[in-house]
Structure formats: structure tokens, C-alpha cells
Amino acid sequence: MDTTETLSRTEAGTWASWFHALGDPTRVLILHQLATSDRPLTVGEITDRLDVGQSTISHHLAKLADVRFVLAEQQGTSSLWRMNQECLSCFPSAVDVVMGRIPNEFTEALEQSR
């Protein structure tokens, strides 16, 4: 990366929101449940797997959905939650972008994929 390139405030905000979304252990556990499941899960199923109330799970899913780590599909009156593989596959590179190890074009490509 050219040392004259800088991370824009908008790009920094995107990455900060991703790191913030992972800053809660319950959210990490939710992602783990979705990642290790062979199918999308309902809020009730996630609640059954974790020692957390349903309203708390719903709150955390909303936070994860805000940054598109998870996606919901309506099935009747229920929502089925799954991981957004496209978004999460980019996450390991986020640290490299923030630390200036790879070009900002990565961020531009990510924005186009949304």
C-alpha cells in the first residue's frame, strides 16, 4: 500500500461498526451458533441453545443485521436467521485494511458487493 493512501472516515466508520458488532460475547455466541448450524435458525432455536432471553437474542440479532453479518428470511410468521457468508468472508481482511497492509480498493469492492 502506498504510504500516501489513507483510510477515509467513511471507511473507518464501516470497519468500526463491524468491530463494535463483535464486541459483545452474546453476539459472538450467536454467530457461532449460526456458523455451526447446517440450516438457518429461528430466534427460539438460538434462545434454546444459549442461556439468554429471547428479547436479548432479538436485540443482538438486530445489531448483527445492521452490519449485515446476519440475514433474516421470512417464513410465515417466523424469521429464519443465517450468516451472511459474503460479508463475513471479508472480515479477516478488515484488520489488514485498517493497519494499511492492503489497498483501500478492498473496501470499495466490499461496498459494491452489498
A tleap script that builds the chain and sets N, CA, C and O, in Angstrom:
source leaprc.protein.ff14SB
mol = sequence {
  NMET ASP THR THR GLU THR LEU SER ARG THR
  GLU ALA GLY THR TRP ALA SER TRP PHE HIE
  ALA LEU GLY ASP PRO THR ARG VAL LEU ILE
  LEU HIE GLN LEU ALA THR SER ASP ARG PRO
  LEU THR VAL GLY GLU ILE THR ASP ARG LEU
  ASP VAL GLY GLN SER THR ILE SER HIE HIE
  LEU ALA LYS LEU ALA ASP VAL ARG PHE VAL
  LEU ALA GLU GLN GLN GLY THR SER SER LEU
  TRP ARG MET ASN GLN GLU CYS LEU SER CYS
  PHE PRO SER ALA VAL ASP VAL VAL MET GLY
  ARG ILE PRO ASN GLU PHE THR GLU ALA LEU
  GLU GLN SER CARG
}
set mol.1.N position { 0.844 -1.184 0.000 }
set mol.1.CA position { 0.000 0.000 0.000 }
set mol.1.C position { 0.880 1.234 0.000 }
set mol.1.O position { 1.855 1.318 0.747 }
set mol.2.N position { 0.535 2.163 -0.822 }
set mol.2.CA position { 1.257 3.427 -0.883 }
set mol.2.C position { 1.065 4.153 0.443 }
set mol.2.O position { -0.059 4.248 0.935 }
set mol.3.N position { 2.134 4.659 1.023 }
set mol.3.CA position { 2.026 5.306 2.329 }
set mol.3.C position { 1.237 6.602 2.274 }
set mol.3.O position { 0.850 7.128 3.318 }
set mol.4.N position { 0.985 7.139 1.063 }
set mol.4.CA position { 0.195 8.366 0.964 }
set mol.4.C position { -1.301 8.080 0.998 }
set mol.4.O position { -2.096 8.998 1.198 }
set mol.5.N position { -1.702 6.812 0.806 }
set mol.5.CA position { -3.113 6.452 0.899 }
set mol.5.C position { -3.544 6.478 2.352 }
set mol.5.O position { -2.813 6.046 3.243 }
set mol.6.N position { -4.734 6.988 2.572 }
set mol.6.CA position { -5.256 6.984 3.923 }
set mol.6.C position { -6.634 6.356 3.915 }
set mol.6.O position { -7.314 6.312 2.890 }
set mol.7.N position { -7.012 5.890 5.033 }
set mol.7.CA position { -8.328 5.327 5.236 }
set mol.7.C position { -9.294 6.484 5.447 }
set mol.7.O position { -9.065 7.325 6.317 }
set mol.8.N position { -10.357 6.540 4.675 }
set mol.8.CA position { -11.312 7.641 4.826 }
set mol.8.C position { -12.126 7.465 6.103 }
set mol.8.O position { -12.196 6.369 6.659 }
set mol.9.N position { -12.730 8.536 6.555 }
set mol.9.CA position { -13.578 8.481 7.739 }
set mol.9.C position { -14.757 7.533 7.507 }
set mol.9.O position { -15.166 6.810 8.415 }
set mol.10.N position { -15.301 7.540 6.283 }
set mol.10.CA position { -16.426 6.646 5.969 }
set mol.10.C position { -15.990 5.187 6.058 }
set mol.10.O position { -16.679 4.358 6.653 }
set mol.11.N position { -14.831 4.883 5.456 }
set mol.11.CA position { -14.304 3.521 5.527 }
set mol.11.C position { -14.005 3.124 6.968 }
set mol.11.O position { -14.312 2.008 7.387 }
set mol.12.N position { -13.411 4.031 7.714 }
set mol.12.CA position { -13.114 3.756 9.121 }
set mol.12.C position { -14.403 3.489 9.898 }
set mol.12.O position { -14.436 2.627 10.776 }
set mol.13.N position { -15.454 4.226 9.575 }
set mol.13.CA position { -16.740 4.007 10.237 }
set mol.13.C position { -17.322 2.638 9.943 }
set mol.13.O position { -17.906 1.995 10.816 }
set mol.14.N position { -17.155 2.196 8.697 }
set mol.14.CA position { -17.633 0.856 8.331 }
set mol.14.C position { -16.919 -0.209 9.149 }
set mol.14.O position { -17.550 -1.082 9.745 }
set mol.15.N position { -15.596 -0.124 9.169 }
set mol.15.CA position { -14.833 -1.136 9.917 }
set mol.15.C position { -15.112 -1.049 11.410 }
set mol.15.O position { -15.223 -2.080 12.074 }
set mol.16.N position { -15.227 0.147 11.947 }
set mol.16.CA position { -15.510 0.297 13.382 }
set mol.16.C position { -16.844 -0.342 13.732 }
set mol.16.O position { -16.974 -0.972 14.782 }
set mol.17.N position { -17.837 -0.187 12.862 }
set mol.17.CA position { -19.145 -0.792 13.145 }
set mol.17.C position { -19.041 -2.312 13.160 }
set mol.17.O position { -19.727 -2.973 13.939 }
set mol.18.N position { -18.192 -2.866 12.308 }
set mol.18.CA position { -18.005 -4.316 12.305 }
set mol.18.C position { -17.352 -4.771 13.607 }
set mol.18.O position { -17.809 -5.724 14.238 }
set mol.19.N position { -16.286 -4.086 14.002 }
set mol.19.CA position { -15.606 -4.475 15.234 }
set mol.19.C position { -16.529 -4.292 16.444 }
set mol.19.O position { -16.528 -5.108 17.367 }
set mol.20.N position { -17.302 -3.226 16.425 }
set mol.20.CA position { -18.237 -2.971 17.528 }
set mol.20.C position { -19.281 -4.084 17.618 }
set mol.20.O position { -19.636 -4.517 18.714 }
set mol.21.N position { -19.768 -4.541 16.475 }
set mol.21.CA position { -20.777 -5.600 16.467 }
set mol.21.C position { -20.251 -6.888 17.104 }
set mol.21.O position { -21.025 -7.663 17.665 }
set mol.22.N position { -18.966 -7.111 17.022 }
set mol.22.CA position { -18.373 -8.311 17.618 }
set mol.22.C position { -17.885 -8.073 19.046 }
set mol.22.O position { -17.275 -8.953 19.655 }
set mol.23.N position { -18.154 -6.892 19.571 }
set mol.23.CA position { -17.665 -6.538 20.900 }
set mol.23.C position { -18.499 -7.065 22.046 }
set mol.23.O position { -18.235 -6.723 23.198 }
set mol.24.N position { -19.488 -7.878 21.770 }
set mol.24.CA position { -20.334 -8.441 22.821 }
set mol.24.C position { -20.273 -9.967 22.742 }
set mol.24.O position { -20.464 -10.532 21.665 }
set mol.25.N position { -20.012 -10.637 23.853 }
set mol.25.CA position { -19.888 -12.097 23.829 }
set mol.25.C position { -21.149 -12.804 23.325 }
set mol.25.O position { -21.049 -13.842 22.671 }
set mol.26.N position { -22.323 -12.263 23.617 }
set mol.26.CA position { -23.555 -12.902 23.148 }
set mol.26.C position { -23.618 -12.874 21.631 }
set mol.26.O position { -24.061 -13.844 21.016 }
set mol.27.N position { -23.188 -11.790 21.020 }
set mol.27.CA position { -23.203 -11.710 19.560 }
set mol.27.C position { -22.229 -12.713 18.955 }
set mol.27.O position { -22.522 -13.330 17.931 }
set mol.28.N position { -21.082 -12.872 19.581 }
set mol.28.CA position { -20.111 -13.859 19.105 }
set mol.28.C position { -20.710 -15.262 19.223 }
set mol.28.O position { -20.548 -16.085 18.322 }
set mol.29.N position { -21.394 -15.534 20.325 }
set mol.29.CA position { -22.028 -16.844 20.505 }
set mol.29.C position { -23.138 -17.075 19.484 }
set mol.29.O position { -23.290 -18.185 18.975 }
set mol.30.N position { -23.909 -16.040 19.183 }
set mol.30.CA position { -24.959 -16.162 18.164 }
set mol.30.C position { -24.328 -16.501 16.819 }
set mol.30.O position { -24.787 -17.408 16.125 }
set mol.31.N position { -23.283 -15.776 16.455 }
set mol.31.CA position { -22.606 -16.062 15.184 }
set mol.31.C position { -22.061 -17.481 15.160 }
set mol.31.O position { -22.123 -18.160 14.135 }
set mol.32.N position { -21.532 -17.923 16.281 }
set mol.32.CA position { -21.014 -19.288 16.359 }
set mol.32.C position { -22.137 -20.304 16.131 }
set mol.32.O position { -21.957 -21.281 15.403 }
set mol.33.N position { -23.297 -20.069 16.756 }
set mol.33.CA position { -24.430 -20.974 16.565 }
set mol.33.C position { -24.853 -21.023 15.098 }
set mol.33.O position { -25.101 -22.099 14.553 }
set mol.34.N position { -24.932 -19.861 14.470 }
set mol.34.CA position { -25.339 -19.823 13.072 }
set mol.34.C position { -24.281 -20.444 12.162 }
set mol.34.O position { -24.615 -21.096 11.172 }
set mol.35.N position { -23.014 -20.242 12.494 }
set mol.35.CA position { -21.924 -20.773 11.674 }
set mol.35.C position { -21.844 -22.292 11.759 }
set mol.35.O position { -21.462 -22.948 10.789 }
set mol.36.N position { -22.194 -22.846 12.890 }
set mol.36.CA position { -22.060 -24.292 13.075 }
set mol.36.C position { -23.356 -25.048 12.804 }
set mol.36.O position { -23.385 -26.277 12.874 }
set mol.37.N position { -24.412 -24.332 12.500 }
set mol.37.CA position { -25.681 -24.969 12.164 }
set mol.37.C position { -25.702 -25.289 10.667 }
set mol.37.O position { -25.132 -24.559 9.856 }
set mol.38.N position { -26.358 -26.379 10.322 }
set mol.38.CA position { -26.443 -26.755 8.911 }
set mol.38.C position { -27.641 -26.121 8.202 }
set mol.38.O position { -27.927 -26.428 7.045 }
set mol.39.N position { -28.341 -25.226 8.922 }
set mol.39.CA position { -29.501 -24.553 8.348 }
set mol.39.C position { -29.753 -23.255 9.101 }
set mol.39.O position { -29.234 -23.077 10.203 }
set mol.40.N position { -30.542 -22.342 8.529 }
set mol.40.CA position { -30.907 -21.120 9.269 }
set mol.40.C position { -31.693 -21.471 10.525 }
set mol.40.O position { -32.358 -22.505 10.581 }
set mol.41.N position { -31.611 -20.604 11.531 }
set mol.41.CA position { -32.269 -20.847 12.820 }
set mol.41.C position { -33.277 -19.749 13.134 }
set mol.41.O position { -33.131 -18.606 12.700 }
set mol.42.N position { -34.301 -20.117 13.897 }
set mol.42.CA position { -35.243 -19.123 14.402 }
set mol.42.C position { -34.680 -18.522 15.683 }
set mol.42.O position { -33.743 -19.060 16.274 }
set mol.43.N position { -35.256 -17.406 16.105 }
set mol.43.CA position { -34.849 -16.786 17.369 }
set mol.43.C position { -35.045 -17.779 18.512 }
set mol.43.O position { -34.207 -17.875 19.408 }
set mol.44.N position { -36.147 -18.512 18.476 }
set mol.44.CA position { -36.419 -19.504 19.527 }
set mol.44.C position { -35.362 -20.581 19.595 }
set mol.44.O position { -34.965 -20.995 20.684 }
set mol.45.N position { -34.902 -21.040 18.445 }
set mol.45.CA position { -33.861 -22.069 18.427 }
set mol.45.C position { -32.547 -21.527 18.981 }
set mol.45.O position { -31.847 -22.220 19.720 }
set mol.46.N position { -32.216 -20.300 18.627 }
set mol.46.CA position { -30.994 -19.700 19.157 }
set mol.46.C position { -31.124 -19.514 20.659 }
set mol.46.O position { -30.181 -19.779 21.404 }
set mol.47.N position { -32.288 -19.060 21.106 }
set mol.47.CA position { -32.542 -18.874 22.544 }
set mol.47.C position { -32.375 -20.193 23.294 }
set mol.47.O position { -31.780 -20.224 24.371 }
set mol.48.N position { -32.898 -21.281 22.727 }
set mol.48.CA position { -32.774 -22.596 23.364 }
set mol.48.C position { -31.323 -23.043 23.495 }
set mol.48.O position { -30.968 -23.754 24.436 }
set mol.49.N position { -30.490 -22.626 22.553 }
set mol.49.CA position { -29.086 -23.052 22.550 }
set mol.49.C position { -28.203 -22.204 23.462 }
set mol.49.O position { -27.127 -22.644 23.868 }
set mol.50.N position { -28.653 -20.992 23.787 }
set mol.50.CA position { -27.859 -20.083 24.616 }
set mol.50.C position { -28.631 -19.773 25.895 }
set mol.50.O position { -29.859 -19.863 25.914 }
set mol.51.N position { -27.945 -19.420 26.931 }
set mol.51.CA position { -28.570 -19.098 28.215 }
set mol.51.C position { -28.905 -17.609 28.270 }
set mol.51.O position { -28.426 -16.883 29.141 }
set mol.52.N position { -29.747 -17.164 27.314 }
set mol.52.CA position { -30.092 -15.757 27.186 }
set mol.52.C position { -31.566 -15.681 26.791 }
set mol.52.O position { -32.067 -16.555 26.083 }
set mol.53.N position { -32.249 -14.651 27.243 }
set mol.53.CA position { -33.658 -14.491 26.927 }
set mol.53.C position { -33.912 -14.158 25.468 }
set mol.53.O position { -33.033 -13.659 24.766 }
set mol.54.N position { -35.143 -14.446 25.016 }
set mol.54.CA position { -35.496 -14.242 23.611 }
set mol.54.C position { -35.399 -12.780 23.197 }
set mol.54.O position { -34.945 -12.492 22.089 }
set mol.55.N position { -35.811 -11.851 24.052 }
set mol.55.CA position { -35.728 -10.433 23.671 }
set mol.55.C position { -34.268 -9.995 23.533 }
set mol.55.O position { -33.947 -9.164 22.682 }
set mol.56.N position { -33.399 -10.539 24.351 }
set mol.56.CA position { -31.971 -10.224 24.247 }
set mol.56.C position { -31.395 -10.767 22.944 }
set mol.56.O position { -30.622 -10.086 22.270 }
set mol.57.N position { -31.771 -11.991 22.594 }
set mol.57.CA position { -31.310 -12.582 21.327 }
set mol.57.C position { -31.790 -11.725 20.159 }
set mol.57.O position { -31.021 -11.433 19.244 }
set mol.58.N position { -33.060 -11.323 20.190 }
set mol.58.CA position { -33.603 -10.491 19.110 }
set mol.58.C position { -32.850 -9.173 19.001 }
set mol.58.O position { -32.554 -8.715 17.897 }
set mol.59.N position { -32.540 -8.566 20.134 }
set mol.59.CA position { -31.784 -7.312 20.158 }
set mol.59.C position { -30.413 -7.499 19.499 }
set mol.59.O position { -30.004 -6.695 18.662 }
set mol.60.N position { -29.718 -8.556 19.881 }
set mol.60.CA position { -28.381 -8.797 19.338 }
set mol.60.C position { -28.432 -9.170 17.854 }
set mol.60.O position { -27.550 -8.780 17.090 }
set mol.61.N position { -29.442 -9.911 17.448 }
set mol.61.CA position { -29.586 -10.219 16.024 }
set mol.61.C position { -29.790 -8.941 15.215 }
set mol.61.O position { -29.255 -8.807 14.115 }
set mol.62.N position { -30.556 -8.010 15.758 }
set mol.62.CA position { -30.763 -6.733 15.067 }
set mol.62.C position { -29.443 -5.985 14.905 }
set mol.62.O position { -29.182 -5.404 13.852 }
set mol.63.N position { -28.612 -5.998 15.944 }
set mol.63.CA position { -27.297 -5.341 15.860 }
set mol.63.C position { -26.415 -6.013 14.807 }
set mol.63.O position { -25.720 -5.335 14.050 }
set mol.64.N position { -26.445 -7.337 14.762 }
set mol.64.CA position { -25.653 -8.069 13.775 }
set mol.64.C position { -26.200 -7.845 12.361 }
set mol.64.O position { -25.440 -7.802 11.394 }
set mol.65.N position { -27.508 -7.705 12.253 }
set mol.65.CA position { -28.124 -7.444 10.949 }
set mol.65.C position { -27.789 -6.036 10.459 }
set mol.65.O position { -27.654 -5.817 9.255 }
set mol.66.N position { -27.657 -5.091 11.372 }
set mol.66.CA position { -27.314 -3.714 10.999 }
set mol.66.C position { -26.010 -3.649 10.204 }
set mol.66.O position { -25.867 -2.829 9.296 }
set mol.67.N position { -25.068 -4.515 10.550 }
set mol.67.CA position { -23.787 -4.536 9.835 }
set mol.67.C position { -23.732 -5.676 8.821 }
set mol.67.O position { -22.683 -5.949 8.238 }
set mol.68.N position { -24.860 -6.333 8.618 }
set mol.68.CA position { -25.050 -7.387 7.632 }
set mol.68.C position { -24.225 -8.650 7.898 }
set mol.68.O position { -23.912 -9.390 6.964 }
set mol.69.N position { -23.874 -8.900 9.147 }
set mol.69.CA position { -23.244 -10.176 9.495 }
set mol.69.C position { -24.260 -11.303 9.382 }
set mol.69.O position { -23.902 -12.433 9.052 }
set mol.70.N position { -25.534 -10.999 9.656 }
set mol.70.CA position { -26.599 -11.990 9.570 }
set mol.70.C position { -27.713 -11.454 8.681 }
set mol.70.O position { -27.888 -10.246 8.526 }
set mol.71.N position { -28.455 -12.387 8.106 }
set mol.71.CA position { -29.588 -12.043 7.257 }
set mol.71.C position { -30.802 -12.836 7.732 }
set mol.71.O position { -30.674 -13.968 8.200 }
set mol.72.N position { -31.979 -12.229 7.605 }
set mol.72.CA position { -33.221 -12.891 8.003 }
set mol.72.C position { -34.066 -13.184 6.776 }
set mol.72.O position { -34.172 -12.366 5.862 }
set mol.73.N position { -34.654 -14.347 6.776 }
set mol.73.CA position { -35.596 -14.739 5.734 }
set mol.73.C position { -36.932 -14.999 6.411 }
set mol.73.O position { -37.006 -15.764 7.372 }
set mol.74.N position { -37.982 -14.368 5.915 }
set mol.74.CA position { -39.310 -14.578 6.475 }
set mol.74.C position { -39.842 -15.927 6.028 }
set mol.74.O position { -39.783 -16.278 4.850 }
set mol.75.N position { -40.367 -16.680 6.996 }
set mol.75.CA position { -41.042 -17.944 6.704 }
set mol.75.C position { -42.303 -17.961 7.546 }
set mol.75.O position { -42.279 -18.318 8.724 }
set mol.76.N position { -43.402 -17.570 6.926 }
set mol.76.CA position { -44.643 -17.434 7.668 }
set mol.76.C position { -44.518 -16.292 8.657 }
set mol.76.O position { -44.184 -15.169 8.282 }
set mol.77.N position { -44.786 -16.582 9.923 }
set mol.77.CA position { -44.677 -15.550 10.965 }
set mol.77.C position { -43.310 -15.539 11.634 }
set mol.77.O position { -43.054 -14.715 12.512 }
set mol.78.N position { -42.442 -16.438 11.228 }
set mol.78.CA position { -41.104 -16.524 11.827 }
set mol.78.C position { -40.044 -15.975 10.880 }
set mol.78.O position { -40.239 -15.907 9.666 }
set mol.79.N position { -38.930 -15.592 11.465 }
set mol.79.CA position { -37.750 -15.217 10.698 }
set mol.79.C position { -36.708 -16.304 10.884 }
set mol.79.O position { -36.452 -16.752 12.002 }
set mol.80.N position { -36.115 -16.719 9.786 }
set mol.80.CA position { -35.003 -17.657 9.838 }
set mol.80.C position { -33.727 -16.868 9.649 }
set mol.80.O position { -33.575 -16.145 8.665 }
set mol.81.N position { -32.804 -17.008 10.597 }
set mol.81.CA position { -31.564 -16.245 10.595 }
set mol.81.C position { -30.419 -17.105 10.096 }
set mol.81.O position { -30.283 -18.272 10.462 }
set mol.82.N position { -29.592 -16.491 9.242 }
set mol.82.CA position { -28.403 -17.172 8.739 }
set mol.82.C position { -27.264 -16.165 8.658 }
set mol.82.O position { -27.478 -14.952 8.665 }
set mol.83.N position { -26.062 -16.694 8.583 }
set mol.83.CA position { -24.890 -15.840 8.432 }
set mol.83.C position { -24.825 -15.324 7.014 }
set mol.83.O position { -25.224 -16.018 6.080 }
set mol.84.N position { -24.327 -14.114 6.842 }
set mol.84.CA position { -24.067 -13.542 5.530 }
set mol.84.C position { -22.632 -13.918 5.176 }
set mol.84.O position { -21.689 -13.218 5.544 }
set mol.85.N position { -22.480 -15.009 4.473 }
set mol.85.CA position { -21.145 -15.525 4.161 }
set mol.85.C position { -20.291 -14.519 3.394 }
set mol.85.O position { -19.084 -14.430 3.617 }
set mol.86.N position { -20.909 -13.771 2.501 }
set mol.86.CA position { -20.163 -12.803 1.695 }
set mol.86.C position { -19.525 -11.734 2.577 }
set mol.86.O position { -18.351 -11.401 2.419 }
set mol.87.N position { -20.302 -11.213 3.492 }
set mol.87.CA position { -19.803 -10.168 4.387 }
set mol.87.C position { -18.741 -10.730 5.331 }
set mol.87.O position { -17.688 -10.122 5.525 }
set mol.88.N position { -19.022 -11.875 5.905 }
set mol.88.CA position { -18.094 -12.435 6.883 }
set mol.88.C position { -16.804 -12.937 6.256 }
set mol.88.O position { -15.768 -12.973 6.919 }
set mol.89.N position { -16.852 -13.322 4.991 }
set mol.89.CA position { -15.612 -13.777 4.363 }
set mol.89.C position { -14.623 -12.624 4.209 }
set mol.89.O position { -13.417 -12.847 4.101 }
set mol.90.N position { -15.132 -11.399 4.198 }
set mol.90.CA position { -14.277 -10.220 4.082 }
set mol.90.C position { -13.696 -9.792 5.425 }
set mol.90.O position { -12.693 -9.080 5.463 }
set mol.91.N position { -14.303 -10.211 6.510 }
set mol.91.CA position { -13.923 -9.675 7.816 }
set mol.91.C position { -12.445 -9.869 8.167 }
set mol.91.O position { -11.826 -8.928 8.662 }
set mol.92.N position { -11.856 -11.037 7.937 }
set mol.92.CA position { -10.435 -11.161 8.315 }
set mol.92.C position { -9.540 -10.116 7.657 }
set mol.92.O position { -8.521 -9.727 8.229 }
set mol.93.N position { -9.903 -9.664 6.482 }
set mol.93.CA position { -9.107 -8.653 5.801 }
set mol.93.C position { -9.315 -7.256 6.364 }
set mol.93.O position { -8.536 -6.348 6.070 }
set mol.94.N position { -10.348 -7.073 7.164 }
set mol.94.CA position { -10.613 -5.751 7.744 }
set mol.94.C position { -9.427 -5.255 8.547 }
set mol.94.O position { -9.065 -4.082 8.460 }
set mol.95.N position { -8.832 -6.116 9.313 }
set mol.95.CA position { -7.670 -5.720 10.113 }
set mol.95.C position { -6.536 -5.273 9.196 }
set mol.95.O position { -5.849 -4.292 9.480 }
set mol.96.N position { -6.344 -5.993 8.102 }
set mol.96.CA position { -5.291 -5.613 7.159 }
set mol.96.C position { -5.549 -4.236 6.553 }
set mol.96.O position { -4.616 -3.451 6.386 }
set mol.97.N position { -6.803 -3.936 6.222 }
set mol.97.CA position { -7.126 -2.621 5.675 }
set mol.97.C position { -6.854 -1.542 6.713 }
set mol.97.O position { -6.216 -0.534 6.407 }
set mol.98.N position { -7.328 -1.743 7.929 }
set mol.98.CA position { -7.155 -0.751 8.997 }
set mol.98.C position { -5.676 -0.508 9.278 }
set mol.98.O position { -5.267 0.625 9.530 }
set mol.99.N position { -4.889 -1.551 9.236 }
set mol.99.CA position { -3.463 -1.424 9.533 }
set mol.99.C position { -2.641 -1.001 8.313 }
set mol.99.O position { -1.417 -0.893 8.397 }
set mol.100.N position { -3.309 -0.762 7.178 }
set mol.100.CA position { -2.607 -0.299 5.990 }
set mol.100.C position { -1.855 -1.379 5.246 }
set mol.100.O position { -0.945 -1.075 4.475 }
set mol.101.N position { -2.210 -2.620 5.458 }
set mol.101.CA position { -1.499 -3.723 4.817 }
set mol.101.C position { -2.026 -4.064 3.429 }
set mol.101.O position { -1.301 -4.645 2.622 }
set mol.102.N position { -3.287 -3.710 3.135 }
set mol.102.CA position { -3.821 -3.938 1.795 }
set mol.102.C position { -4.526 -2.673 1.334 }
set mol.102.O position { -4.985 -1.884 2.160 }
set mol.103.N position { -4.616 -2.472 0.029 }
set mol.103.CA position { -5.168 -1.221 -0.512 }
set mol.103.C position { -6.638 -1.011 -0.170 }
set mol.103.O position { -7.374 -1.955 0.117 }
set mol.104.N position { -7.037 0.246 -0.208 }
set mol.104.CA position { -8.425 0.618 0.055 }
set mol.104.C position { -9.370 0.090 -1.013 }
set mol.104.O position { -10.583 0.091 -0.802 }
set mol.105.N position { -8.853 -0.363 -2.159 }
set mol.105.CA position { -9.725 -0.922 -3.187 }
set mol.105.C position { -10.534 -2.086 -2.630 }
set mol.105.O position { -11.632 -2.369 -3.110 }
set mol.106.N position { -9.994 -2.760 -1.619 }
set mol.106.CA position { -10.724 -3.849 -0.971 }
set mol.106.C position { -12.022 -3.324 -0.386 }
set mol.106.O position { -13.068 -3.959 -0.518 }
set mol.107.N position { -11.961 -2.171 0.259 }
set mol.107.CA position { -13.147 -1.567 0.849 }
set mol.107.C position { -14.149 -1.211 -0.237 }
set mol.107.O position { -15.350 -1.428 -0.076 }
set mol.108.N position { -13.655 -0.665 -1.340 }
set mol.108.CA position { -14.552 -0.308 -2.440 }
set mol.108.C position { -15.237 -1.544 -2.999 }
set mol.108.O position { -16.434 -1.504 -3.284 }
set mol.109.N position { -14.518 -2.625 -3.160 }
set mol.109.CA position { -15.108 -3.863 -3.661 }
set mol.109.C position { -16.156 -4.408 -2.703 }
set mol.109.O position { -17.187 -4.929 -3.129 }
set mol.110.N position { -15.888 -4.286 -1.405 }
set mol.110.CA position { -16.838 -4.733 -0.402 }
set mol.110.C position { -18.135 -3.923 -0.482 }
set mol.110.O position { -19.227 -4.488 -0.434 }
set mol.111.N position { -18.011 -2.619 -0.601 }
set mol.111.CA position { -19.185 -1.758 -0.690 }
set mol.111.C position { -20.032 -2.116 -1.915 }
set mol.111.O position { -21.261 -2.087 -1.841 }
set mol.112.N position { -19.401 -2.449 -3.021 }
set mol.112.CA position { -20.114 -2.812 -4.229 }
set mol.112.C position { -20.839 -4.143 -4.080 }
set mol.112.O position { -21.838 -4.378 -4.760 }
set mol.113.N position { -20.358 -5.010 -3.208 }
set mol.113.CA position { -20.984 -6.328 -3.029 }
set mol.113.C position { -22.220 -6.278 -2.146 }
set mol.113.O position { -22.961 -7.259 -2.071 }
set mol.114.N position { -22.457 -5.165 -1.482 }
set mol.114.CA position { -23.623 -5.049 -0.592 }
set mol.114.C position { -24.878 -4.806 -1.347 }
set mol.114.O position { -25.946 -4.684 -0.747 }
savepdb mol mol.pdb
quit
